Amino acid sequence: MTSELPKREGALSGLHVVEFGGYGAGPAVGKSLAEHGAEVIRVESMLRLDGFRTNYPPYTGNVPGIERAAMFAITNDNKLSVSLNLKTEKGRDLAIRLIERAEVVVENFTPGAMDRLGLGHDAMLLCNPKLVTLSTCNQGRTGPQANRAGFGSHLTSLSGFTELTGWPDRQPALLWGPYIDYIAVAYGVVAVLAGLERVRRGGVGCHIDLSQYETGVQWMAPALLRYFADGEVMDRQGNRDSNAVPHGVFPCTGYQRWCAISVHDDAEWVRFAAEVGEPWVKEPEFADVQGRRANENRLEELIAEWTSHQEREALVGRIRAAGVHAAPVNDMGDLYADAQLTYRNAFQRVDHPVMGFHAVPGPPYILSNTPGKVTHGAPMVGQHNEPVLCGILGLSHAELEELKASDILT
Amino acid sequence: MAGSVEQESAPLTGLRALDLTGELGWLLGRILADVGVEVQKLDPPGGDLGRHLAPLIEGPSGTASAAWVAYNMGKSRLDLDLGTAQGRARFLDLVDEADFVLESEEPGKLDSLGIGWDVLHERNPALILTSVTPYGQSGPLSGAPASDLELMSSGGAVWLTGDADRPPVRMTLPQSICWAGSYAAVGTMIAHHHRQLTGIGQHVDMSAQAGLLPALVHAPSFFDLLGENPMRAGGYLVGRNINGAAMRNIWPCRDGYVTWAIYGGAAGRQSNRGMVEWMEDKGMAPDFLSDMDWSSFDVATVTLAEVSTMESAIAKFLETVTKDEFLAEADSRRMLGYVVSTAADIAGDEQLAAREVWSEEFVPELGTSLRFPDGWLRIDGVRYGVRPPSTGGRV
């Protein structure tokens, strides 16, 4: 029997996507599409496993395994997986048959790898003239650095984010993970959907060359404009801000419990001072923004002393109620308990044959009629060989058995 | 194909957006403009207050917020007072001809003005309304005040960043507005795709707090799977090694910092080898590094002590090189790493110049033209953006 494919509904139902590649920037584009109902078929292989399956803790039970990695699970929910050895002619032919019925191909191999497999953009366009292909890599497919390999965490530094993170008297601090990959993901999804609009308007298929570096530089624009305008090189300032003062992260009772507080004008300072109620809030040097700025070190020490004796949730609640900017510095456990994230179902729990129930972050945007959903967990390698190859491509079960006995479905 | 006017225009040319957003939503409209939407920014009397947010840029005819200029490039502007009946009537007339309305008011504000989702949807059923707010349109925190610091904090990003012996930090350049604006653009484009098939628009509700979850990548999963809470570790990368070893990623050099790390996998082993060979060429490789057998080196299982010994020798060496030397050697020796760029480094980057990323635009508030990062969208070799590349060429 051919096993059932999951039912798909959502804004993008009817869209067929084939995905080649691994890690974050390509597959997370597919995730965004799949969570809104697109059929996303990952073409993968045991011969060249996705690094997110093999190189990144955490694993379920802290035991490494290609079907146990959270990094893969949260990046590939709602997708189907077929295992094809693309170095065989038959494996490549099957991939082409999937491409023929798709509207979109997403790939993030190193530049040139798809061409060497006979699956370059021109080859794909020949078999599907209306295909939109997205290639995403570190610095784009042209220019002197086109072929330079690199990790997302390093590219985050090249793009300027690291230099602006940390304390002015210390060396820069790293942002978590391959930060820039997920910047490129947003631009990548926008680009794919823009490409589909182009095809709808009667255009032919097209190839999108997305440089992750260039998307990071978009976000860096304010710092770059200042440099171009007057040579000003922006630097990291701990938690301080050019507008609000105080503006910081302060300790609360308990181990590593922190809260964020910021005061954006004198009226807000009056509300904050009333809530604090300590004698020092009446000191004249704190009465206006210039005074608070000039005495910011001392102000921060006084606030930290005040917060350090208080329980965080109660403190944040009452400062917020007074109309002052405040929030808990949520740790990773806090996120799952956060009332607002829970209300929005920001993490959705799905079952998985090996991992069991686990949390997957869903879309941060909610569409009123067709909200995105995490409907099923990430696929195991080749989990959908039968329903895709027999059910969709129409291979007979005898043909499937023959493929299984060869080196093609590996 | 090249040469045809139709094919050379950006994909969403002809669509219109009315942009009512403040800081939190600026980038949303900018990204729509990048893909060809005609975005009209509707400013209240006296202009967008965000124009005055520091840091400011000074020009011959005035000052303006750097972020305001940057994230509103490519939008036209119209003064419109939604506080008056006349202004609202004018707005609704514009809505009749619009494809998108973008806003970032406190939830309920548009309803109270009589121009909320229900009214707009009835007036123009194909319209997409995208609302970008700190916590979303409804829920226990929907009315809570939040600026970048509170969003980065409640969204989990601050917890993961900074030195272990000091409070956690946010990035100095506000990031929550970028995550919110960019992912709101994704939701808006998904709704647009659906509208093209059905003719019906939707209300897209973007939460900036939830918009930070992609930035956390797998950090929350450590808690979900193992009950662990990954902590800030300065310039060290954690979460890649099952013994909990942290890998140094930020290294002082002669004129700033470079980023490089001891890595695993085939590319990582080549990178490690490349570094040691460079140290050997300079006579600065201790014997234990020269003798390392990288083919059996496993980054996932190496111990903290082993890593520390290697890293202290490498740190001593990197202090003697410049950023430019590092980039050149990393290129020729296939080492995986880059410089830790400042704005000046990015401004002078040869790859960005070769790809014609930069455009120039006259900013009336400043009375001068400014260079800004533009074309990230490249289709069939044509670079799009809010301005065509200065050479007009294919890149």
Contacts between the chains, C-beta under 8 A, distances in Angstrom:
chain1	res1	chain2	res2	distance
A	11	B	190	5.0
A	11	B	191	6.3
A	11	B	193	6.2
A	11	B	194	3.6
A	11	B	202	7.9
A	12	B	190	6.4
A	12	B	193	6.1
A	12	B	194	7.3
A	14	B	197	7.4
A	15	B	193	7.7
A	24	B	217	7.2
A	28	B	214	7.4
A	32	B	186	6.1
A	32	B	190	7.8
A	36	B	190	5.2
A	51	B	265	7.4
A	55	B	240	7.3
A	55	B	264	7.0
A	55	B	265	6.6
A	55	B	300	7.2
A	56	B	218	6.3
A	56	B	239	7.4
A	56	B	240	6.7
A	57	B	222	7.7
A	57	B	239	6.2
A	57	B	240	6.9
A	57	B	241	7.4
A	57	B	242	5.7
A	57	B	300	7.6
A	58	B	218	7.0
A	58	B	221	5.6
A	58	B	222	4.9
A	58	B	225	4.7
A	58	B	226	5.2
A	58	B	228	7.1
A	58	B	239	7.8
A	59	B	225	7.3
A	60	B	225	5.6
A	61	B	225	7.9
A	62	B	226	5.9
A	62	B	242	6.9
A	64	B	242	7.0
A	64	B	300	7.3
A	70	B	218	5.4
A	70	B	221	3.4
A	70	B	222	7.7
A	70	B	224	7.1
A	70	B	225	5.5
A	71	B	217	7.4
A	71	B	218	4.5
A	71	B	221	7.2
A	73	B	221	7.6
A	74	B	217	8.0
A	74	B	218	6.4
A	74	B	221	6.1
A	139	B	351	5.4
A	140	B	351	7.5
A	140	B	355	5.7
A	140	B	378	7.2
A	142	B	354	7.3
A	142	B	355	6.5
A	142	B	381	7.8
A	142	B	395	6.2
A	143	B	350	7.8
A	143	B	351	4.8
A	143	B	354	3.9
A	143	B	355	5.0
A	143	B	395	7.8
A	144	B	350	5.7
A	144	B	351	6.0
A	144	B	354	5.9
A	145	B	350	7.6
A	145	B	351	4.1
A	148	B	331	6.8
A	149	B	267	6.1
A	149	B	334	7.7
A	149	B	336	6.4
A	150	B	336	5.5
A	150	B	337	7.4
A	150	B	338	6.5
A	151	B	261	7.9
A	151	B	263	7.5
A	151	B	336	5.9
A	153	B	237	6.1
A	153	B	249	6.4
A	153	B	259	7.6
A	153	B	261	7.9
A	154	B	249	7.5
A	154	B	259	4.9
A	154	B	260	7.4
A	154	B	261	7.8
A	154	B	336	6.5
A	154	B	337	5.6
A	154	B	338	5.1
A	155	B	338	6.8
A	157	B	249	7.7
A	157	B	250	7.5
A	157	B	257	7.9
A	157	B	259	4.1
A	157	B	338	5.8
A	157	B	339	7.4
A	157	B	340	4.5
A	157	B	341	6.8
A	158	B	259	7.7
A	158	B	338	3.9
A	158	B	339	6.7
A	158	B	340	7.9
A	158	B	341	5.4
A	159	B	341	6.7
A	159	B	346	7.3
A	160	B	341	4.8
A	160	B	342	7.0
A	160	B	343	6.4
A	160	B	345	7.7
A	160	B	346	5.4
A	161	B	171	6.3
A	161	B	173	7.8
A	162	B	250	6.9
A	162	B	257	7.8
A	162	B	259	6.9
A	162	B	340	5.1
A	163	B	257	7.4
A	163	B	340	5.3
A	163	B	341	6.3
A	163	B	342	5.3
A	164	B	171	5.5
A	164	B	172	4.7
A	164	B	173	5.0
A	165	B	161	6.1
A	165	B	162	8.0
A	165	B	169	6.7
A	165	B	171	4.6
A	165	B	172	7.0
A	166	B	161	7.9
A	166	B	162	6.6
A	166	B	163	7.0
A	166	B	169	6.2
A	166	B	234	7.5
A	167	B	162	7.7
A	167	B	163	6.6
A	167	B	166	6.5
A	167	B	169	7.1
A	170	B	163	6.0
A	170	B	234	7.6
A	171	B	234	7.4
A	171	B	235	5.6
A	171	B	250	5.7
A	171	B	252	6.2
A	171	B	257	6.3
A	172	B	235	6.4
A	172	B	250	5.6
A	172	B	257	6.1
A	172	B	340	5.9
A	173	B	161	5.7
A	173	B	162	5.3
A	173	B	163	6.3
A	173	B	169	6.6
A	173	B	232	7.0
A	173	B	234	5.2
A	173	B	235	6.1
A	173	B	250	7.8
A	174	B	161	7.5
A	174	B	233	7.5
A	174	B	234	7.3
A	174	B	235	5.6
A	174	B	236	7.1
A	174	B	237	6.2
A	174	B	249	5.5
A	174	B	250	6.6
A	175	B	157	7.8
A	175	B	160	7.7
A	175	B	161	6.1
A	175	B	171	6.9
A	175	B	215	7.6
A	176	B	157	7.4
A	176	B	160	4.1
A	176	B	161	6.8
A	176	B	215	7.2
A	176	B	216	6.3
A	176	B	217	6.4
A	176	B	219	5.5
A	176	B	230	7.6
A	177	B	215	8.0
A	177	B	216	7.4
A	177	B	217	3.6
A	177	B	218	6.6
A	177	B	219	6.9
A	177	B	239	7.5
A	178	B	217	6.6
A	179	B	215	6.1
A	179	B	217	7.8
A	181	B	217	7.9
A	182	B	214	4.1
A	182	B	215	6.0
A	182	B	217	6.8
A	183	B	178	7.6
A	183	B	182	6.8
A	185	B	214	6.8
A	186	B	182	3.8
A	186	B	183	5.4
A	186	B	185	6.6
A	186	B	186	5.3
A	186	B	214	7.8
A	187	B	31	7.4
A	187	B	182	6.9
A	187	B	376	5.9
A	187	B	377	7.8
A	189	B	186	4.7
A	189	B	189	6.8
A	189	B	190	7.8
A	190	B	31	6.0
A	190	B	35	6.3
A	190	B	182	8.0
A	190	B	185	5.3
A	190	B	186	6.0
A	190	B	189	5.2
A	191	B	35	7.5
A	191	B	377	5.8
A	191	B	379	8.0
A	193	B	189	4.1
A	193	B	190	6.8
A	193	B	192	6.9
A	193	B	193	5.4
A	194	B	10	7.8
A	194	B	11	4.0
A	194	B	12	6.0
A	194	B	35	4.3
A	194	B	36	7.4
A	194	B	189	7.1
A	194	B	377	7.2
A	195	B	11	6.6
A	195	B	379	6.7
A	196	B	193	6.5
A	197	B	11	4.9
A	197	B	12	5.9
A	197	B	192	7.6
A	197	B	193	7.8
A	197	B	196	7.2
A	198	B	11	4.3
A	198	B	379	7.3
A	200	B	196	6.2
A	201	B	6	7.9
A	201	B	11	7.8
A	202	B	6	8.0
A	203	B	6	7.6
A	203	B	7	6.1
A	204	B	1	7.6
A	206	B	379	5.0
A	206	B	380	5.2
A	207	B	379	7.0
A	207	B	380	5.7
A	208	B	377	7.4
A	208	B	378	6.6
A	208	B	379	5.6
A	209	B	378	4.4
A	209	B	379	8.0
A	209	B	381	7.6
A	210	B	376	7.3
A	210	B	378	7.4
A	211	B	355	6.9
A	211	B	376	7.0
A	211	B	378	7.9
A	213	B	351	7.2
A	213	B	352	7.5
A	214	B	352	7.1
A	214	B	355	6.8
A	214	B	357	5.8
A	214	B	373	7.4
A	214	B	375	7.6
A	214	B	376	4.4
A	215	B	376	5.3
A	217	B	346	6.2
A	217	B	352	6.6
A	217	B	357	6.6
A	217	B	373	4.6
A	217	B	376	7.8
A	218	B	373	5.7
A	218	B	376	5.7
A	219	B	27	7.8
A	219	B	173	7.8
A	219	B	175	7.2
A	219	B	178	4.4
A	219	B	182	7.9
A	220	B	173	7.1
A	220	B	343	7.3
A	220	B	346	6.5
A	220	B	373	7.2
A	221	B	67	7.9
A	221	B	70	3.5
A	221	B	71	6.8
A	221	B	73	8.0
A	221	B	372	5.9
A	221	B	373	5.3
A	222	B	55	7.4
A	222	B	65	8.0
A	222	B	66	4.0
A	222	B	67	4.3
A	222	B	69	7.8
A	222	B	70	4.7
A	222	B	71	7.7
A	222	B	173	6.3
A	223	B	66	7.4
A	223	B	173	5.7
A	223	B	343	4.5
A	224	B	70	7.6
A	224	B	343	5.4
A	224	B	346	6.3
A	224	B	347	6.2
A	224	B	371	7.8
A	224	B	372	7.0
A	224	B	373	6.0
A	225	B	57	6.1
A	225	B	66	4.9
A	225	B	69	5.9
A	225	B	70	5.2
A	225	B	370	5.7
A	225	B	371	7.7
A	225	B	372	5.9
A	226	B	55	6.2
A	226	B	57	6.1
A	226	B	66	5.0
A	226	B	343	7.0
A	227	B	343	4.0
A	227	B	344	6.0
A	227	B	347	5.3
A	228	B	347	6.6
A	228	B	370	5.9
A	228	B	371	4.3
A	228	B	372	7.5
A	229	B	57	4.5
A	229	B	58	7.3
A	229	B	59	7.3
A	229	B	66	7.8
A	229	B	366	7.7
A	229	B	368	7.8
A	229	B	370	6.0
A	230	B	57	7.2
A	230	B	58	6.7
A	232	B	55	7.8
A	232	B	343	8.0
A	233	B	342	5.2
A	233	B	343	5.3
A	233	B	344	5.3
A	234	B	55	7.4
A	234	B	172	7.1
A	234	B	173	6.8
A	234	B	342	7.9
A	234	B	343	5.8
A	235	B	172	7.4
A	235	B	342	8.0
A	236	B	171	7.8
A	236	B	172	4.9
A	237	B	172	4.7
A	238	B	166	7.8
A	238	B	169	5.7
A	238	B	172	7.9
A	239	B	149	6.9
A	239	B	167	6.9
A	239	B	169	5.4
A	239	B	170	6.0
A	240	B	172	7.8
A	241	B	148	7.8
A	241	B	149	7.0
A	242	B	53	7.7
A	242	B	54	3.6
A	242	B	55	5.0
A	243	B	53	5.8
A	243	B	54	5.2
A	244	B	147	6.6
A	244	B	149	7.6
A	247	B	149	6.1
A	248	B	149	7.9
A	248	B	167	7.2
A	249	B	149	7.7
A	249	B	153	6.9
A	249	B	158	6.4
A	249	B	167	4.3
A	249	B	168	5.8
A	249	B	169	7.1
A	249	B	170	7.9
A	250	B	167	7.2
A	251	B	167	7.1
A	256	B	231	7.5
A	258	B	153	7.7
A	258	B	158	7.8
A	258	B	159	7.7
A	258	B	167	6.0
A	258	B	168	6.1
A	259	B	153	7.7
A	260	B	149	4.8
A	260	B	150	5.3
A	260	B	152	7.8
A	260	B	153	3.9
A	260	B	154	7.9
A	260	B	158	6.8
A	262	B	147	5.5
A	262	B	149	5.0
A	262	B	150	6.8
A	264	B	147	6.7
A	320	B	144	5.3
A	320	B	145	6.9
A	323	B	145	6.6
A	324	B	145	7.2
A	325	B	145	4.9
A	325	B	146	6.3
A	325	B	147	5.4
A	325	B	149	7.3
A	325	B	150	5.4
A	326	B	150	6.5
A	327	B	144	7.9
A	327	B	146	6.3
A	327	B	149	7.6
A	327	B	150	3.6
A	327	B	151	7.4
A	327	B	153	4.6
A	327	B	154	4.2
A	328	B	153	6.7
A	328	B	154	6.3
A	329	B	153	4.5
A	329	B	154	8.0
A	329	B	158	5.1
A	329	B	159	5.3
A	329	B	168	5.8
A	330	B	153	6.8
A	330	B	154	5.5
A	330	B	155	7.2
A	330	B	156	5.0
A	330	B	159	6.3
A	331	B	156	7.4
A	331	B	159	4.9
A	331	B	223	7.9
A	331	B	229	5.1
A	332	B	156	6.6
A	332	B	159	7.1
A	332	B	216	7.7
A	332	B	219	5.5
A	332	B	220	4.8
A	332	B	222	6.2
A	332	B	223	4.1
A	332	B	228	7.9
A	332	B	229	5.1
A	332	B	230	6.4
A	333	B	223	4.7
A	333	B	227	7.9
A	333	B	229	5.8
A	334	B	156	7.7
A	335	B	156	5.1
A	335	B	213	7.8
A	335	B	216	7.8
A	335	B	220	5.4
A	335	B	223	7.8
A	336	B	220	7.2
A	336	B	223	6.9
A	336	B	224	7.1
A	338	B	154	6.9
A	339	B	139	7.5
A	339	B	140	4.6
A	339	B	141	6.8
A	340	B	135	4.9
A	340	B	136	7.0
A	340	B	139	5.0
A	340	B	140	5.8
A	340	B	141	4.0
A	340	B	142	7.6
A	340	B	154	7.6
A	340	B	207	7.6
A	340	B	209	6.4
A	341	B	209	6.8
A	341	B	210	6.4
A	343	B	136	7.9
A	343	B	138	7.6
A	343	B	139	3.7
A	343	B	140	6.1
A	344	B	136	5.7
A	344	B	139	6.2
A	344	B	207	6.1
A	344	B	210	5.9
A	346	B	207	7.8
A	346	B	210	4.8
A	346	B	213	6.2
A	347	B	213	7.9
A	347	B	220	7.3
A	347	B	224	7.9
A	355	B	225	7.8
A	358	B	221	7.5
A	358	B	224	5.8
A	358	B	225	6.6
A	359	B	220	7.0
A	359	B	221	7.2
A	359	B	224	4.5
A	361	B	213	4.4
A	361	B	214	7.2
A	361	B	220	7.3
A	363	B	183	7.8
A	363	B	186	7.9
A	363	B	187	6.8
A	364	B	183	5.1
A	364	B	187	7.9
A	364	B	206	6.5
A	364	B	207	5.8
A	364	B	210	3.7
A	364	B	211	4.4
A	364	B	212	8.0
A	364	B	213	6.2
A	364	B	214	7.3
A	365	B	130	8.0
A	365	B	183	6.0
A	365	B	184	6.0
A	365	B	186	6.7
A	365	B	187	2.9
A	365	B	188	7.9
A	365	B	190	7.9
A	365	B	204	5.4
A	365	B	205	6.7
A	365	B	206	4.5
A	365	B	207	7.8
A	365	B	211	7.9
A	366	B	136	7.4
A	366	B	187	7.8
A	366	B	204	7.3
A	366	B	205	4.4
A	366	B	206	8.0
A	366	B	207	7.9
A	367	B	187	6.4
A	367	B	190	6.6
A	367	B	191	5.4
A	367	B	194	7.6
A	367	B	202	4.9
A	367	B	203	7.8
A	367	B	204	5.7
A	367	B	205	7.9
A	368	B	117	7.6
A	368	B	202	4.7
A	368	B	203	4.1
A	368	B	204	7.5
A	368	B	205	7.1
A	369	B	194	7.8
A	369	B	200	7.1
A	369	B	202	4.9
A	370	B	191	7.9
A	370	B	194	6.0
A	370	B	202	6.9
A	372	B	190	7.7
